[in-house]
Amino acid sequence: MAGRTVRAEQVSVTRELILTAAERLFAERGVYTVSNRQVSEAAGQGNNTAVGYHFGTKTDLVRAIIRKHAERIEEIRTRLLAAVGDSTDVRDWVDCLVRPVPEHLAALGSPTWYARFCAQVMTDPALRRLMAEESLSSPSLRQIVEGLKRCLPEMTDEVRVERGDMARHLIVHVCAERERALAENTPTPRSSWHDATIGLVDAVVGMWLAPVTGGTRIT
């Protein structure tokens, strides 16, 4: 029993080392330019097959990195949703949409790599679909989507999907740029993740409430 416990702990430590190394390398270099061998070496593993043994394919490894952060992000969303209740204010729902990732990054401390990792994943169609599938499995995110829909009943589904895509790209890339600046110790427009979130919420609210030219107008 003791031997199995020690083995399980060793596996857990190894998996965490691989996840951390992969997240950093994927964030800095891109997912498909980094080999499993490079990830294994960065994780301090002498066996170059360690990544495949513990995670399977590169897609499985990307999924594992996403899920590593998803639990904490889901906890933050759930807390924010409890405070929002049945609000009919678009800003409340956008805050629930925007705030979880930067709050999570702030709690991790600097440097972080997750925002840049997400930006790299978003550039690949297959991996982008994977990230979307993982996101849509979140009960809290589905609640946010429904909350926004109730606030904007005249918006067509086509426009809603379009602006949802715009919002997602803005959130991911603004967070990635701030994360990169912090890692490189270069100036940022806002002094903290909290203040950066406020600016990002302002921008995304404006996006959702902007007029719809040539279609249904939001009043």
Disulfide bonds with the S-S distance in Angstrom:
none
